[in-house]
Amino acid sequence: MSQSPQNFANHAKLVPGFHYVLLPLVMVLVGWAGYNAFSSRTGESHIILLMAVALFIMGWYVRTFPLGVQDRVIRLEEHLRMARVLPEDLKGRVGELTTDQLVGLRFASDEELADLTRRVLGGEFADRKAIKAAVKNWRADHERI
């Protein structure tokens, strides 16, 4: 199955089952449990509220932990790519790049990577979103979770 071309405008990935089903259900559960706990003031309703909040926190970490691991993998991939692609004067400065900057740079094509890296090291961009917006020849990443 062919995937549509990826660019800055459409690269963010939403998982329908998580973002449109599970997350709203958990938020409704927390709201209902909170209302129930403060209106009925029973021990059971407070326990249900605690369980609902715990479920929400668990859902948050289920999403953020894999993204953190993925950022570490991207950092490694970009270090390897930069060692292969960048000119000698920039290879020694790769260690100055933060993980956030490397995540932004991963979408840059090999041809524009050196120029974009110089601009990043020069402080031209505030965050990964600004770096990604500056990419002209997008290198798609369809594996992002």
A tleap script that builds the chain and sets N, CA, C and O, in Angstrom:
source leaprc.protein.ff14SB
mol = sequence {
  NMET SER GLN SER PRO GLN ASN PHE ALA ASN
  HIE ALA LYS LEU VAL PRO GLY PHE HIE TYR
  VAL LEU LEU PRO LEU VAL MET VAL LEU VAL
  GLY TRP ALA GLY TYR ASN ALA PHE SER SER
  ARG THR GLY GLU SER HIE ILE ILE LEU LEU
  MET ALA VAL ALA LEU PHE ILE MET GLY TRP
  TYR VAL ARG THR PHE PRO LEU GLY VAL GLN
  ASP ARG VAL ILE ARG LEU GLU GLU HIE LEU
  ARG MET ALA ARG VAL LEU PRO GLU ASP LEU
  LYS GLY ARG VAL GLY GLU LEU THR THR ASP
  GLN LEU VAL GLY LEU ARG PHE ALA SER ASP
  GLU GLU LEU ALA ASP LEU THR ARG ARG VAL
  LEU GLY GLY GLU PHE ALA ASP ARG LYS ALA
  ILE LYS ALA ALA VAL LYS ASN TRP ARG ALA
  ASP HIE GLU ARG CILE
}
set mol.1.N position { 0.836 -1.173 0.000 }
set mol.1.CA position { 0.000 0.000 0.000 }
set mol.1.C position { 0.881 1.237 0.000 }
set mol.1.O position { 1.761 1.374 0.850 }
set mol.2.N position { 0.659 2.116 -0.923 }
set mol.2.CA position { 1.417 3.350 -1.059 }
set mol.2.C position { 0.925 4.383 -0.051 }
set mol.2.O position { -0.279 4.555 0.140 }
set mol.3.N position { 1.871 5.068 0.592 }
set mol.3.CA position { 1.503 6.098 1.551 }
set mol.3.C position { 1.602 7.463 0.893 }
set mol.3.O position { 2.448 7.686 0.028 }
set mol.4.N position { 0.737 8.369 1.308 }
set mol.4.CA position { 0.743 9.707 0.719 }
set mol.4.C position { 2.021 10.439 1.112 }
set mol.4.O position { 2.608 10.155 2.156 }
set mol.5.N position { 2.452 11.382 0.276 }
set mol.5.CA position { 3.664 12.138 0.589 }
set mol.5.C position { 3.519 12.856 1.931 }
set mol.5.O position { 2.466 13.403 2.259 }
set mol.6.N position { 4.594 12.834 2.680 }
set mol.6.CA position { 4.577 13.456 3.999 }
set mol.6.C position { 5.236 14.823 3.920 }
set mol.6.O position { 6.196 15.013 3.174 }
set mol.7.N position { 4.719 15.777 4.692 }
set mol.7.CA position { 5.316 17.106 4.756 }
set mol.7.C position { 5.048 17.694 6.136 }
set mol.7.O position { 4.465 17.038 6.999 }
set mol.8.N position { 5.483 18.941 6.335 }
set mol.8.CA position { 5.318 19.577 7.644 }
set mol.8.C position { 3.849 19.644 8.064 }
set mol.8.O position { 3.527 19.455 9.237 }
set mol.9.N position { 2.978 19.909 7.124 }
set mol.9.CA position { 1.556 20.090 7.441 }
set mol.9.C position { 0.861 18.798 7.864 }
set mol.9.O position { -0.108 18.844 8.622 }
set mol.10.N position { 1.341 17.638 7.386 }
set mol.10.CA position { 0.609 16.396 7.669 }
set mol.10.C position { 1.442 15.320 8.367 }
set mol.10.O position { 1.031 14.160 8.392 }
set mol.11.N position { 2.602 15.670 8.936 }
set mol.11.CA position { 3.478 14.634 9.487 }
set mol.11.C position { 3.073 14.138 10.873 }
set mol.11.O position { 3.460 13.036 11.263 }
set mol.12.N position { 2.304 14.923 11.624 }
set mol.12.CA position { 1.897 14.496 12.964 }
set mol.12.C position { 0.965 13.293 12.849 }
set mol.12.O position { 0.086 13.247 11.988 }
set mol.13.N position { 1.174 12.331 13.729 }
set mol.13.CA position { 0.390 11.105 13.648 }
set mol.13.C position { -0.610 11.043 14.798 }
set mol.13.O position { -0.240 11.140 15.968 }
set mol.14.N position { -1.863 10.881 14.448 }
set mol.14.CA position { -2.908 10.658 15.433 }
set mol.14.C position { -3.389 9.223 15.287 }
set mol.14.O position { -3.663 8.753 14.182 }
set mol.15.N position { -3.486 8.540 16.410 }
set mol.15.CA position { -3.971 7.165 16.423 }
set mol.15.C position { -5.447 7.226 16.816 }
set mol.15.O position { -5.759 7.496 17.975 }
set mol.16.N position { -6.366 6.978 15.870 }
set mol.16.CA position { -7.794 7.172 16.150 }
set mol.16.C position { -8.286 6.447 17.402 }
set mol.16.O position { -9.027 7.028 18.194 }
set mol.17.N position { -7.894 5.206 17.590 }
set mol.17.CA position { -8.355 4.456 18.756 }
set mol.17.C position { -7.912 5.071 20.071 }
set mol.17.O position { -8.627 4.993 21.069 }
set mol.18.N position { -6.734 5.681 20.076 }
set mol.18.CA position { -6.219 6.323 21.289 }
set mol.18.C position { -6.755 7.744 21.436 }
set mol.18.O position { -7.334 8.095 22.464 }
set mol.19.N position { -6.557 8.557 20.402 }
set mol.19.CA position { -6.876 9.982 20.492 }
set mol.19.C position { -8.373 10.288 20.437 }
set mol.19.O position { -8.824 11.244 21.067 }
set mol.20.N position { -9.142 9.500 19.703 }
set mol.20.CA position { -10.560 9.815 19.506 }
set mol.20.C position { -11.511 8.905 20.274 }
set mol.20.O position { -12.697 9.215 20.387 }
set mol.21.N position { -11.014 7.786 20.805 }
set mol.21.CA position { -11.887 6.872 21.543 }
set mol.21.C position { -11.432 6.764 23.000 }
set mol.21.O position { -12.151 7.181 23.907 }
set mol.22.N position { -10.244 6.209 23.224 }
set mol.22.CA position { -9.783 5.942 24.588 }
set mol.22.C position { -9.621 7.218 25.411 }
set mol.22.O position { -10.126 7.295 26.531 }
set mol.23.N position { -8.928 8.212 24.875 }
set mol.23.CA position { -8.690 9.443 25.631 }
set mol.23.C position { -9.994 10.151 26.017 }
set mol.23.O position { -10.149 10.525 27.180 }
set mol.24.N position { -10.939 10.348 25.086 }
set mol.24.CA position { -12.210 10.969 25.507 }
set mol.24.C position { -12.983 10.124 26.527 }
set mol.24.O position { -13.591 10.670 27.447 }
set mol.25.N position { -12.960 8.799 26.367 }
set mol.25.CA position { -13.657 7.943 27.332 }
set mol.25.C position { -13.069 8.088 28.727 }
set mol.25.O position { -13.807 8.187 29.708 }
set mol.26.N position { -11.750 8.100 28.819 }
set mol.26.CA position { -11.103 8.236 30.126 }
set mol.26.C position { -11.395 9.612 30.720 }
set mol.26.O position { -11.610 9.731 31.926 }
set mol.27.N position { -11.404 10.642 29.891 }
set mol.27.CA position { -11.702 11.989 30.395 }
set mol.27.C position { -13.146 12.082 30.900 }
set mol.27.O position { -13.407 12.711 31.925 }
set mol.28.N position { -14.075 11.460 30.186 }
set mol.28.CA position { -15.470 11.427 30.645 }
set mol.28.C position { -15.559 10.653 31.957 }
set mol.28.O position { -16.270 11.066 32.873 }
set mol.29.N position { -14.843 9.536 32.054 }
set mol.29.CA position { -14.842 8.737 33.278 }
set mol.29.C position { -14.308 9.546 34.457 }
set mol.29.O position { -14.886 9.506 35.543 }
set mol.30.N position { -13.215 10.278 34.256 }
set mol.30.CA position { -12.652 11.106 35.332 }
set mol.30.C position { -13.657 12.185 35.739 }
set mol.30.O position { -13.860 12.428 36.929 }
set mol.31.N position { -14.281 12.827 34.761 }
set mol.31.CA position { -15.280 13.854 35.070 }
set mol.31.C position { -16.463 13.294 35.835 }
set mol.31.O position { -16.898 13.871 36.831 }
set mol.32.N position { -16.984 12.162 35.365 }
set mol.32.CA position { -18.124 11.536 36.039 }
set mol.32.C position { -17.735 11.099 37.446 }
set mol.32.O position { -18.482 11.323 38.399 }
set mol.33.N position { -16.559 10.472 37.578 }
set mol.33.CA position { -16.114 9.992 38.887 }
set mol.33.C position { -15.900 11.163 39.847 }
set mol.33.O position { -16.212 11.059 41.033 }
set mol.34.N position { -15.368 12.274 39.337 }
set mol.34.CA position { -15.184 13.455 40.185 }
set mol.34.C position { -16.510 14.019 40.652 }
set mol.34.O position { -16.682 14.330 41.831 }
set mol.35.N position { -17.440 14.148 39.733 }
set mol.35.CA position { -18.778 14.643 40.089 }
set mol.35.C position { -19.427 13.717 41.115 }
set mol.35.O position { -19.981 14.174 42.115 }
set mol.36.N position { -19.353 12.424 40.860 }
set mol.36.CA position { -19.959 11.433 41.746 }
set mol.36.C position { -19.304 11.459 43.125 }
set mol.36.O position { -19.995 11.365 44.140 }
set mol.37.N position { -17.977 11.586 43.171 }
set mol.37.CA position { -17.262 11.573 44.451 }
set mol.37.C position { -17.628 12.779 45.308 }
set mol.37.O position { -17.771 12.658 46.524 }
set mol.38.N position { -17.779 13.939 44.679 }
set mol.38.CA position { -18.065 15.141 45.461 }
set mol.38.C position { -19.553 15.344 45.739 }
set mol.38.O position { -19.918 16.106 46.634 }
set mol.39.N position { -20.409 14.669 44.979 }
set mol.39.CA position { -21.845 14.814 45.246 }
set mol.39.C position { -22.349 13.749 46.217 }
set mol.39.O position { -23.222 14.034 47.036 }
set mol.40.N position { -21.821 12.538 46.144 }
set mol.40.CA position { -22.312 11.482 47.035 }
set mol.40.C position { -21.444 11.317 48.280 }
set mol.40.O position { -21.935 10.875 49.318 }
set mol.41.N position { -20.182 11.661 48.191 }
set mol.41.CA position { -19.240 11.612 49.321 }
set mol.41.C position { -19.193 10.243 50.011 }
set mol.41.O position { -19.132 10.159 51.237 }
set mol.42.N position { -19.223 9.191 49.219 }
set mol.42.CA position { -19.073 7.855 49.794 }
set mol.42.C position { -17.645 7.373 49.559 }
set mol.42.O position { -16.940 7.872 48.682 }
set mol.43.N position { -17.246 6.415 50.344 }
set mol.43.CA position { -15.905 5.853 50.193 }
set mol.43.C position { -15.713 5.209 48.829 }
set mol.43.O position { -14.657 5.338 48.210 }
set mol.44.N position { -16.752 4.511 48.367 }
set mol.44.CA position { -16.657 3.853 47.056 }
set mol.44.C position { -16.469 4.860 45.928 }
set mol.44.O position { -15.685 4.626 45.008 }
set mol.45.N position { -17.186 5.980 45.995 }
set mol.45.CA position { -17.068 6.972 44.922 }
set mol.45.C position { -15.680 7.608 44.911 }
set mol.45.O position { -15.171 7.960 43.846 }
set mol.46.N position { -15.068 7.756 46.074 }
set mol.46.CA position { -13.707 8.295 46.127 }
set mol.46.C position { -12.698 7.290 45.566 }
set mol.46.O position { -11.732 7.676 44.907 }
set mol.47.N position { -12.922 6.027 45.824 }
set mol.47.CA position { -12.041 4.990 45.273 }
set mol.47.C position { -12.171 4.950 43.752 }
set mol.47.O position { -11.172 4.821 43.045 }
set mol.48.N position { -13.399 5.059 43.249 }
set mol.48.CA position { -13.611 5.078 41.794 }
set mol.48.C position { -12.916 6.287 41.178 }
set mol.48.O position { -12.326 6.173 40.103 }
set mol.49.N position { -12.975 7.447 41.841 }
set mol.49.CA position { -12.279 8.636 41.345 }
set mol.49.C position { -10.772 8.396 41.307 }
set mol.49.O position { -10.118 8.734 40.319 }
set mol.50.N position { -10.220 7.823 42.359 }
set mol.50.CA position { -8.783 7.520 42.372 }
set mol.50.C position { -8.405 6.562 41.246 }
set mol.50.O position { -7.372 6.733 40.598 }
set mol.51.N position { -9.239 5.558 41.019 }
set mol.51.CA position { -8.967 4.609 39.937 }
set mol.51.C position { -9.047 5.291 38.575 }
set mol.51.O position { -8.237 5.007 37.693 }
set mol.52.N position { -10.014 6.187 38.395 }
set mol.52.CA position { -10.151 6.901 37.124 }
set mol.52.C position { -8.946 7.810 36.886 }
set mol.52.O position { -8.427 7.873 35.771 }
set mol.53.N position { -8.501 8.511 37.923 }
set mol.53.CA position { -7.319 9.371 37.792 }
set mol.53.C position { -6.087 8.517 37.500 }
set mol.53.O position { -5.257 8.888 36.671 }
set mol.54.N position { -5.964 7.376 38.177 }
set mol.54.CA position { -4.837 6.474 37.918 }
set mol.54.C position { -4.864 5.980 36.476 }
set mol.54.O position { -3.817 5.878 35.836 }
set mol.55.N position { -6.045 5.674 35.963 }
set mol.55.CA position { -6.176 5.232 34.575 }
set mol.55.C position { -5.749 6.341 33.610 }
set mol.55.O position { -5.081 6.071 32.612 }
set mol.56.N position { -6.132 7.586 33.905 }
set mol.56.CA position { -5.729 8.716 33.068 }
set mol.56.C position { -4.205 8.882 33.079 }
set mol.56.O position { -3.591 9.058 32.026 }
set mol.57.N position { -3.601 8.827 34.261 }
set mol.57.CA position { -2.140 8.971 34.370 }
set mol.57.C position { -1.442 7.831 33.638 }
set mol.57.O position { -0.447 8.051 32.947 }
set mol.58.N position { -1.956 6.622 33.787 }
set mol.58.CA position { -1.372 5.478 33.093 }
set mol.58.C position { -1.468 5.664 31.578 }
set mol.58.O position { -0.511 5.376 30.858 }
set mol.59.N position { -2.604 6.139 31.093 }
set mol.59.CA position { -2.761 6.402 29.661 }
set mol.59.C position { -1.780 7.445 29.166 }
set mol.59.O position { -1.253 7.331 28.059 }
set mol.60.N position { -1.532 8.462 29.978 }
set mol.60.CA position { -0.566 9.509 29.626 }
set mol.60.C position { 0.826 8.898 29.449 }
set mol.60.O position { 1.507 9.162 28.459 }
set mol.61.N position { 1.235 8.085 30.415 }
set mol.61.CA position { 2.571 7.492 30.340 }
set mol.61.C position { 2.679 6.423 29.257 }
set mol.61.O position { 3.749 6.237 28.677 }
set mol.62.N position { 1.594 5.728 28.980 }
set mol.62.CA position { 1.604 4.746 27.893 }
set mol.62.C position { 1.924 5.434 26.570 }
set mol.62.O position { 2.518 4.824 25.681 }
set mol.63.N position { 1.538 6.684 26.437 }
set mol.63.CA position { 1.827 7.449 25.215 }
set mol.63.C position { 3.209 8.110 25.266 }
set mol.63.O position { 3.930 8.090 24.269 }
set mol.64.N position { 3.589 8.691 26.397 }
set mol.64.CA position { 4.833 9.469 26.451 }
set mol.64.C position { 6.088 8.612 26.559 }
set mol.64.O position { 7.121 8.993 26.007 }
set mol.65.N position { 6.046 7.484 27.238 }
set mol.65.CA position { 7.247 6.655 27.357 }
set mol.65.C position { 7.754 6.164 25.999 }
set mol.65.O position { 8.949 6.290 25.728 }
set mol.66.N position { 6.895 5.608 25.131 }
set mol.66.CA position { 7.400 5.191 23.814 }
set mol.66.C position { 7.928 6.362 22.986 }
set mol.66.O position { 8.881 6.193 22.224 }
set mol.67.N position { 7.330 7.540 23.120 }
set mol.67.CA position { 7.827 8.700 22.377 }
set mol.67.C position { 9.223 9.090 22.847 }
set mol.67.O position { 10.058 9.499 22.040 }
set mol.68.N position { 9.481 8.964 24.146 }
set mol.68.CA position { 10.822 9.234 24.666 }
set mol.68.C position { 11.844 8.249 24.129 }
set mol.68.O position { 12.951 8.638 23.756 }
set mol.69.N position { 11.478 6.980 24.088 }
set mol.69.CA position { 12.374 5.958 23.531 }
set mol.69.C position { 12.602 6.224 22.050 }
set mol.69.O position { 13.723 6.107 21.554 }
set mol.70.N position { 11.543 6.581 21.353 }
set mol.70.CA position { 11.667 6.868 19.931 }
set mol.70.C position { 12.593 8.056 19.679 }
set mol.70.O position { 13.366 8.041 18.721 }
set mol.71.N position { 12.526 9.078 20.519 }
set mol.71.CA position { 13.430 10.220 20.374 }
set mol.71.C position { 14.887 9.798 20.559 }
set mol.71.O position { 15.774 10.309 19.875 }
set mol.72.N position { 15.132 8.873 21.478 }
set mol.72.CA position { 16.507 8.378 21.669 }
set mol.72.C position { 16.988 7.617 20.440 }
set mol.72.O position { 18.146 7.749 20.043 }
set mol.73.N position { 16.116 6.827 19.838 }
set mol.73.CA position { 16.478 6.096 18.618 }
set mol.73.C position { 16.749 7.080 17.483 }
set mol.73.O position { 17.707 6.912 16.728 }
set mol.74.N position { 15.910 8.104 17.364 }
set mol.74.CA position { 16.117 9.125 16.331 }
set mol.74.C position { 17.457 9.811 16.545 }
set mol.74.O position { 18.180 10.074 15.584 }
set mol.75.N position { 17.797 10.104 17.803 }
set mol.75.CA position { 19.089 10.740 18.104 }
set mol.75.C position { 20.234 9.873 17.591 }
set mol.75.O position { 21.167 10.381 16.968 }
set mol.76.N position { 20.169 8.577 17.848 }
set mol.76.CA position { 21.204 7.658 17.374 }
set mol.76.C position { 21.239 7.611 15.851 }
set mol.76.O position { 22.311 7.697 15.252 }
set mol.77.N position { 20.074 7.476 15.220 }
set mol.77.CA position { 20.014 7.437 13.750 }
set mol.77.C position { 20.609 8.697 13.136 }
set mol.77.O position { 21.354 8.624 12.158 }
set mol.78.N position { 20.283 9.848 13.708 }
set mol.78.CA position { 20.781 11.110 13.158 }
set mol.78.C position { 22.280 11.272 13.380 }
set mol.78.O position { 22.970 11.826 12.525 }
set mol.79.N position { 22.793 10.800 14.508 }
set mol.79.CA position { 24.246 10.835 14.716 }
set mol.79.C position { 24.951 10.003 13.644 }
set mol.79.O position { 25.975 10.422 13.104 }
set mol.80.N position { 24.404 8.832 13.339 }
set mol.80.CA position { 25.002 7.975 12.308 }
set mol.80.C position { 24.895 8.619 10.930 }
set mol.80.O position { 25.854 8.595 10.160 }
set mol.81.N position { 23.744 9.188 10.616 }
set mol.81.CA position { 23.554 9.836 9.314 }
set mol.81.C position { 24.463 11.051 9.184 }
set mol.81.O position { 25.062 11.267 8.130 }
set mol.82.N position { 24.570 11.833 10.226 }
set mol.82.CA position { 25.403 13.036 10.173 }
set mol.82.C position { 26.886 12.696 10.025 }
set mol.82.O position { 27.625 13.419 9.358 }
set mol.83.N position { 27.318 11.604 10.641 }
set mol.83.CA position { 28.712 11.176 10.487 }
set mol.83.C position { 29.000 10.814 9.034 }
set mol.83.O position { 30.134 10.943 8.571 }
set mol.84.N position { 27.992 10.369 8.329 }
set mol.84.CA position { 28.141 9.972 6.930 }
set mol.84.C position { 27.977 11.148 5.971 }
set mol.84.O position { 28.649 11.193 4.941 }
set mol.85.N position { 27.100 12.097 6.286 }
set mol.85.CA position { 26.677 13.119 5.330 }
set mol.85.C position { 27.334 14.487 5.542 }
set mol.85.O position { 27.646 15.174 4.569 }
set mol.86.N position { 27.543 14.886 6.776 }
set mol.86.CA position { 28.013 16.250 7.044 }
set mol.86.C position { 29.470 16.458 6.649 }
set mol.86.O position { 30.257 15.512 6.666 }
set mol.87.N position { 29.837 17.690 6.294 }
set mol.87.CA position { 31.243 18.003 6.027 }
set mol.87.C position { 32.040 17.968 7.337 }
set mol.87.O position { 31.468 18.039 8.425 }
set mol.88.N position { 33.344 17.862 7.217 }
set mol.88.CA position { 34.213 17.695 8.383 }
set mol.88.C position { 34.032 18.793 9.427 }
set mol.88.O position { 34.066 18.508 10.625 }
set mol.89.N position { 33.842 20.040 9.001 }
set mol.89.CA position { 33.733 21.129 9.973 }
set mol.89.C position { 32.495 21.009 10.861 }
set mol.89.O position { 32.479 21.546 11.969 }
set mol.90.N position { 31.473 20.324 10.397 }
set mol.90.CA position { 30.257 20.148 11.201 }
set mol.90.C position { 30.239 18.835 11.976 }
set mol.90.O position { 29.560 18.737 12.998 }
set mol.91.N position { 30.962 17.840 11.515 }
set mol.91.CA position { 30.952 16.540 12.201 }
set mol.91.C position { 31.374 16.669 13.658 }
set mol.91.O position { 30.829 15.989 14.527 }
set mol.92.N position { 32.334 17.531 13.925 }
set mol.92.CA position { 32.805 17.716 15.296 }
set mol.92.C position { 31.831 18.465 16.187 }
set mol.92.O position { 32.007 18.497 17.405 }
set mol.93.N position { 30.816 19.060 15.606 }
set mol.93.CA position { 29.851 19.852 16.377 }
set mol.93.C position { 28.517 19.132 16.589 }
set mol.93.O position { 27.605 19.686 17.203 }
set mol.94.N position { 28.403 17.923 16.093 }
set mol.94.CA position { 27.139 17.179 16.218 }
set mol.94.C position { 26.754 17.006 17.684 }
set mol.94.O position { 25.569 17.025 18.018 }
set mol.95.N position { 27.733 16.841 18.552 }
set mol.95.CA position { 27.459 16.682 19.982 }
set mol.95.C position { 26.811 17.899 20.623 }
set mol.95.O position { 26.251 17.792 21.714 }
set mol.96.N position { 26.875 19.047 19.974 }
set mol.96.CA position { 26.252 20.269 20.496 }
set mol.96.C position { 24.742 20.292 20.273 }
set mol.96.O position { 24.031 21.074 20.903 }
set mol.97.N position { 24.259 19.447 19.389 }
set mol.97.CA position { 22.828 19.421 19.073 }
set mol.97.C position { 22.056 18.690 20.163 }
set mol.97.O position { 22.482 17.636 20.637 }
set mol.98.N position { 20.931 19.249 20.555 }
set mol.98.CA position { 20.076 18.593 21.541 }
set mol.98.C position { 19.226 17.522 20.853 }
set mol.98.O position { 19.112 17.500 19.628 }
set mol.99.N position { 18.646 16.654 21.640 }
set mol.99.CA position { 17.748 15.639 21.087 }
set mol.99.C position { 16.588 16.305 20.357 }
set mol.99.O position { 16.191 15.849 19.285 }
set mol.100.N position { 16.049 17.361 20.916 }
set mol.100.CA position { 14.945 18.085 20.289 }
set mol.100.C position { 15.349 18.608 18.908 }
set mol.100.O position { 14.568 18.526 17.960 }
set mol.101.N position { 16.560 19.142 18.793 }
set mol.101.CA position { 17.040 19.648 17.507 }
set mol.101.C position { 17.252 18.510 16.516 }
set mol.101.O position { 16.937 18.650 15.334 }
set mol.102.N position { 17.782 17.389 16.988 }
set mol.102.CA position { 17.999 16.235 16.108 }
set mol.102.C position { 16.676 15.677 15.600 }
set mol.102.O position { 16.580 15.257 14.447 }
set mol.103.N position { 15.660 15.669 16.452 }
set mol.103.CA position { 14.336 15.202 16.028 }
set mol.103.C position { 13.803 16.109 14.926 }
set mol.103.O position { 13.193 15.625 13.972 }
set mol.104.N position { 14.020 17.402 15.041 }
set mol.104.CA position { 13.596 18.325 13.990 }
set mol.104.C position { 14.380 18.145 12.705 }
set mol.104.O position { 13.818 18.234 11.614 }
set mol.105.N position { 15.686 17.890 12.827 }
set mol.105.CA position { 16.549 17.753 11.649 }
set mol.105.C position { 16.333 16.445 10.896 }
set mol.105.O position { 16.712 16.344 9.729 }
set mol.106.N position { 15.740 15.456 11.526 }
set mol.106.CA position { 15.634 14.150 10.868 }
set mol.106.C position { 14.803 14.191 9.600 }
set mol.106.O position { 14.938 13.309 8.753 }
set mol.107.N position { 13.948 15.191 9.447 }
set mol.107.CA position { 13.122 15.298 8.251 }
set mol.107.C position { 13.849 15.956 7.089 }
set mol.107.O position { 13.354 15.929 5.962 }
set mol.108.N position { 15.012 16.544 7.339 }
set mol.108.CA position { 15.761 17.230 6.278 }
set mol.108.C position { 16.420 16.216 5.356 }
set mol.108.O position { 16.944 15.199 5.812 }
set mol.109.N position { 16.393 16.495 4.062 }
set mol.109.CA position { 17.074 15.624 3.099 }
set mol.109.C position { 18.581 15.723 3.317 }
set mol.109.O position { 19.064 16.677 3.927 }
set mol.110.N position { 19.314 14.744 2.821 }
set mol.110.CA position { 20.772 14.756 2.952 }
set mol.110.C position { 21.372 16.008 2.330 }
set mol.110.O position { 22.358 16.549 2.832 }
set mol.111.N position { 20.775 16.466 1.236 }
set mol.111.CA position { 21.307 17.629 0.516 }
set mol.111.C position { 21.211 18.923 1.333 }
set mol.111.O position { 22.091 19.778 1.234 }
set mol.112.N position { 20.172 19.073 2.122 }
set mol.112.CA position { 20.013 20.322 2.876 }
set mol.112.C position { 20.416 20.191 4.347 }
set mol.112.O position { 20.321 21.160 5.101 }
set mol.113.N position { 20.859 19.016 4.755 }
set mol.113.CA position { 21.179 18.779 6.165 }
set mol.113.C position { 22.309 19.673 6.666 }
set mol.113.O position { 22.207 20.226 7.761 }
set mol.114.N position { 23.371 19.829 5.902 }
set mol.114.CA position { 24.511 20.631 6.364 }
set mol.114.C position { 24.102 22.086 6.600 }
set mol.114.O position { 24.420 22.661 7.641 }
set mol.115.N position { 23.403 22.673 5.644 }
set mol.115.CA position { 22.988 24.072 5.789 }
set mol.115.C position { 22.040 24.244 6.971 }
set mol.115.O position { 22.177 25.185 7.754 }
set mol.116.N position { 21.093 23.345 7.095 }
set mol.116.CA position { 20.130 23.435 8.191 }
set mol.116.C position { 20.821 23.229 9.544 }
set mol.116.O position { 20.478 23.888 10.526 }
set mol.117.N position { 21.792 22.316 9.590 }
set mol.117.CA position { 22.540 22.084 10.829 }
set mol.117.C position { 23.311 23.340 11.228 }
set mol.117.O position { 23.333 23.705 12.403 }
set mol.118.N position { 23.938 23.998 10.268 }
set mol.118.CA position { 24.642 25.265 10.556 }
set mol.118.C position { 23.678 26.304 11.137 }
set mol.118.O position { 24.005 27.010 12.091 }
set mol.119.N position { 22.500 26.380 10.551 }
set mol.119.CA position { 21.508 27.349 11.024 }
set mol.119.C position { 21.030 27.005 12.434 }
set mol.119.O position { 20.822 27.894 13.260 }
set mol.120.N position { 20.858 25.713 12.703 }
set mol.120.CA position { 20.443 25.285 14.042 }
set mol.120.C position { 21.535 25.621 15.051 }
set mol.120.O position { 21.253 26.184 16.108 }
set mol.121.N position { 22.778 25.279 14.730 }
set mol.121.CA position { 23.892 25.567 15.635 }
set mol.121.C position { 24.095 27.068 15.822 }
set mol.121.O position { 24.611 27.500 16.853 }
set mol.122.N position { 23.697 27.852 14.847 }
set mol.122.CA position { 23.779 29.306 14.948 }
set mol.122.C position { 22.661 29.920 15.774 }
set mol.122.O position { 22.642 31.132 15.990 }
set mol.123.N position { 21.730 29.096 16.236 }
set mol.123.CA position { 20.649 29.575 17.093 }
set mol.123.C position { 19.477 30.183 16.354 }
set mol.123.O position { 18.703 30.942 16.937 }
set mol.124.N position { 19.336 29.863 15.083 }
set mol.124.CA position { 18.266 30.462 14.277 }
set mol.124.C position { 16.875 29.935 14.637 }
set mol.124.O position { 15.876 30.615 14.400 }
set mol.125.N position { 16.804 28.736 15.204 }
set mol.125.CA position { 15.505 28.115 15.468 }
set mol.125.C position { 15.287 27.917 16.961 }
set mol.125.O position { 16.214 27.576 17.696 }
set mol.126.N position { 14.053 28.137 17.399 }
set mol.126.CA position { 13.721 28.034 18.816 }
set mol.126.C position { 13.407 26.601 19.254 }
set mol.126.O position { 13.683 26.228 20.394 }
set mol.127.N position { 12.839 25.809 18.367 }
set mol.127.CA position { 12.424 24.462 18.754 }
set mol.127.C position { 12.333 23.550 17.531 }
set mol.127.O position { 12.567 23.977 16.400 }
set mol.128.N position { 11.992 22.294 17.781 }
set mol.128.CA position { 11.928 21.309 16.694 }
set mol.128.C position { 10.876 21.675 15.656 }
set mol.128.O position { 11.057 21.396 14.471 }
set mol.129.N position { 9.790 22.290 16.077 }
set mol.129.CA position { 8.740 22.679 15.133 }
set mol.129.C position { 9.268 23.706 14.131 }
set mol.129.O position { 8.973 23.618 12.939 }
set mol.130.N position { 10.041 24.672 14.606 }
set mol.130.CA position { 10.614 25.689 13.716 }
set mol.130.C position { 11.618 25.061 12.748 }
set mol.130.O position { 11.692 25.455 11.584 }
set mol.131.N position { 12.381 24.094 13.225 }
set mol.131.CA position { 13.344 23.398 12.355 }
set mol.131.C position { 12.591 22.648 11.265 }
set mol.131.O position { 12.939 22.742 10.088 }
set mol.132.N position { 11.559 21.904 11.655 }
set mol.132.CA position { 10.784 21.136 10.676 }
set mol.132.C position { 10.121 22.047 9.649 }
set mol.132.O position { 10.014 21.688 8.477 }
set mol.133.N position { 9.677 23.217 10.084 }
set mol.133.CA position { 9.037 24.157 9.157 }
set mol.133.C position { 10.031 24.690 8.129 }
set mol.133.O position { 9.630 25.094 7.037 }
set mol.134.N position { 11.327 24.696 8.464 }
set mol.134.CA position { 12.355 25.210 7.553 }
set mol.134.C position { 12.813 24.173 6.528 }
set mol.134.O position { 13.510 24.518 5.574 }
set mol.135.N position { 12.436 22.922 6.712 }
set mol.135.CA position { 12.854 21.862 5.791 }
set mol.135.C position { 12.156 22.056 4.450 }
set mol.135.O position { 10.937 22.216 4.387 }
set mol.136.N position { 12.943 22.039 3.382 }
set mol.136.CA position { 12.384 22.222 2.033 }
set mol.136.C position { 12.126 20.886 1.340 }
set mol.136.O position { 11.075 20.696 0.729 }
set mol.137.N position { 13.074 19.969 1.433 }
set mol.137.CA position { 12.936 18.638 0.822 }
set mol.137.C position { 12.702 17.629 1.938 }
set mol.137.O position { 13.642 17.145 2.567 }
set mol.138.N position { 11.445 17.325 2.166 }
set mol.138.CA position { 11.019 16.509 3.301 }
set mol.138.C position { 11.427 15.054 3.135 }
set mol.138.O position { 11.207 14.449 2.086 }
set mol.139.N position { 12.021 14.506 4.178 }
set mol.139.CA position { 12.388 13.094 4.260 }
set mol.139.C position { 11.356 12.430 5.169 }
set mol.139.O position { 11.396 12.601 6.387 }
set mol.140.N position { 10.450 11.689 4.587 }
set mol.140.CA position { 9.308 11.150 5.336 }
set mol.140.C position { 9.731 10.139 6.394 }
set mol.140.O position { 10.723 9.427 6.237 }
set mol.141.N position { 8.957 10.092 7.470 }
set mol.141.CA position { 9.116 9.094 8.525 }
set mol.141.C position { 7.729 8.529 8.809 }
set mol.141.O position { 6.964 9.098 9.587 }
set mol.142.N position { 7.415 7.410 8.172 }
set mol.142.CA position { 6.101 6.794 8.344 }
set mol.142.C position { 6.071 5.824 9.524 }
set mol.142.O position { 5.033 5.226 9.805 }
set mol.143.N position { 7.201 5.663 10.216 }
set mol.143.CA position { 7.275 4.723 11.331 }
set mol.143.C position { 7.011 5.379 12.679 }
set mol.143.O position { 6.890 4.673 13.680 }
set mol.144.N position { 6.919 6.690 12.740 }
set mol.144.CA position { 6.713 7.411 14.001 }
set mol.144.C position { 5.418 6.947 14.657 }
set mol.144.O position { 4.403 6.756 13.987 }
set mol.145.N position { 5.466 6.768 15.976 }
set mol.145.CA position { 4.258 6.345 16.702 }
set mol.145.C position { 3.605 7.524 17.386 }
set mol.145.O position { 2.578 7.363 18.045 }
savepdb mol mol.pdb
quit
